[in-house]
Amino acid sequence: MSRGVFVRFDQRGDPWAPSTLAIRFIVNLAGLWLADTLVPGIHITDIPSLVAGTAIFAIVNLLLRPLATFLSCCLIVLTFGLFVLVINGVLLAVTAWVAGQLGLGFAIDGFWPAFLGAIVISVVSFVAKM
């Protein structure tokens, strides 16, 4: 007696597999491009700066997001998770600062464009995971 096939979508395999990393890189690249297009105050001048900025964004998220989340866990709980949006904006601003130090054409004019850009990137990532 066959009971059918069960598929679980919450387990997507190895998160460090090259194909998974490439897909996440492309999704972040699309999110950064869309943020540049939609949010005034985010300026990405060319494709190489976009690609390098996406790589810097991935490295900043890998290194600083766990620390920032741990240090602000009380604020995250107190604001019912909305403080994570502030963390995302700060990490995007750090990405722009590092890109500026490297001479790339990737700049953000202040906190609010970084905050709105982080929301755009989060929405793109959310839609891509659906």
C-alpha positions as CSV (number, residue, x, y, z in Angstrom):
1,M,0.0,0.0,0.0
2,S,1.6,3.2,-1.2
3,R,1.2,6.4,1.0
4,G,2.5,8.8,-1.6
5,V,5.5,11.0,-1.8
6,F,6.4,13.5,0.8
7,V,8.5,16.5,-0.2
8,R,9.9,18.9,2.4
9,F,10.8,22.3,1.1
10,D,12.4,23.6,4.2
11,Q,15.5,21.4,3.8
12,R,17.3,22.6,0.7
13,G,20.4,20.5,1.1
14,D,23.9,21.7,1.8
15,P,23.9,25.5,2.3
16,W,27.6,25.6,1.4
17,A,27.3,23.7,-1.9
18,P,28.6,25.7,-4.8
19,S,25.3,25.7,-6.6
20,T,23.5,27.1,-3.6
21,L,26.2,29.7,-3.0
22,A,25.9,30.7,-6.7
23,I,22.1,31.1,-6.5
24,R,22.4,33.1,-3.3
25,F,25.0,35.3,-5.0
26,I,22.8,35.9,-8.0
27,V,19.8,36.7,-5.8
28,N,21.8,39.2,-3.8
29,L,23.1,40.7,-7.1
30,A,19.6,41.1,-8.3
31,G,18.6,42.7,-5.0
32,L,21.4,45.2,-5.0
33,W,20.7,46.1,-8.6
34,L,17.0,46.6,-7.8
35,A,17.8,48.6,-4.8
36,D,20.1,50.8,-6.9
37,T,17.2,51.2,-9.4
38,L,14.4,51.9,-6.9
39,V,16.1,53.7,-3.9
40,P,17.4,57.2,-4.4
41,G,20.7,57.5,-2.6
42,I,22.1,54.2,-3.6
43,H,24.6,54.6,-6.5
44,I,26.3,51.7,-8.3
45,T,28.1,53.0,-11.4
46,D,28.9,49.9,-13.3
47,I,28.6,46.1,-13.5
48,P,32.0,45.3,-12.1
49,S,31.2,47.5,-9.0
50,L,27.9,45.7,-8.7
51,V,29.5,42.2,-8.8
52,A,32.3,43.3,-6.4
53,G,29.8,45.0,-4.1
54,T,27.8,41.8,-4.0
55,A,30.8,39.8,-3.0
56,I,31.7,42.3,-0.3
57,F,28.1,42.2,0.9
58,A,28.3,38.5,1.2
59,I,31.5,38.7,3.2
60,V,30.2,41.4,5.5
61,N,27.0,39.4,6.1
62,L,29.1,36.2,6.8
63,L,31.4,38.0,9.3
64,L,29.4,40.7,10.9
65,R,25.7,39.5,10.9
66,P,26.1,36.9,13.6
67,L,27.9,39.3,15.9
68,A,25.5,42.1,15.3
69,T,22.5,39.8,15.9
70,F,24.0,38.4,19.1
71,L,24.9,41.9,20.5
72,S,21.4,43.2,19.7
73,C,19.3,40.2,20.6
74,C,17.5,42.1,23.4
75,L,16.5,44.9,21.0
76,I,15.4,42.3,18.4
77,V,13.1,40.7,20.9
78,L,11.9,44.0,22.3
79,T,11.0,45.3,18.8
80,F,9.5,41.9,17.7
81,G,12.2,41.4,15.1
82,L,12.0,44.8,13.4
83,F,15.5,45.8,14.6
84,V,16.8,43.2,12.2
85,L,15.9,45.7,9.5
86,V,18.2,48.2,11.1
87,I,21.0,45.6,11.3
88,N,20.5,44.9,7.6
89,G,20.8,48.6,6.8
90,V,23.9,49.0,8.8
91,L,25.5,46.0,7.1
92,L,24.6,47.4,3.7
93,A,26.2,50.8,4.8
94,V,29.3,48.9,5.9
95,T,29.4,47.2,2.5
96,A,29.3,50.6,0.8
97,W,32.1,51.9,3.0
98,V,34.4,49.0,2.2
99,A,33.6,49.3,-1.5
100,G,34.4,53.0,-1.3
101,Q,37.8,52.2,0.4
102,L,38.5,49.9,-2.5
103,G,37.7,52.6,-5.0
104,L,34.6,50.9,-6.4
105,G,31.6,52.8,-7.8
106,F,29.3,51.7,-5.0
107,A,28.1,54.4,-2.6
108,I,25.2,55.0,-0.3
109,D,24.3,58.5,0.8
110,G,23.2,57.8,4.4
111,F,21.3,55.6,6.8
112,W,17.8,55.9,5.2
113,P,18.8,54.9,1.7
114,A,20.8,51.9,3.3
115,F,17.7,51.0,5.4
116,L,15.4,51.1,2.3
117,G,17.9,49.3,0.2
118,A,18.1,46.6,2.8
119,I,14.4,46.2,2.7
120,V,14.4,45.9,-1.1
121,I,17.2,43.2,-0.9
122,S,15.2,41.3,1.8
123,V,12.1,41.3,-0.3
124,V,14.0,40.0,-3.3
125,S,15.6,37.3,-1.2
126,F,12.2,36.4,0.3
127,V,10.5,36.2,-3.1
128,A,13.4,34.0,-4.4
129,K,13.0,31.6,-1.6
130,M,9.3,31.0,-2.4
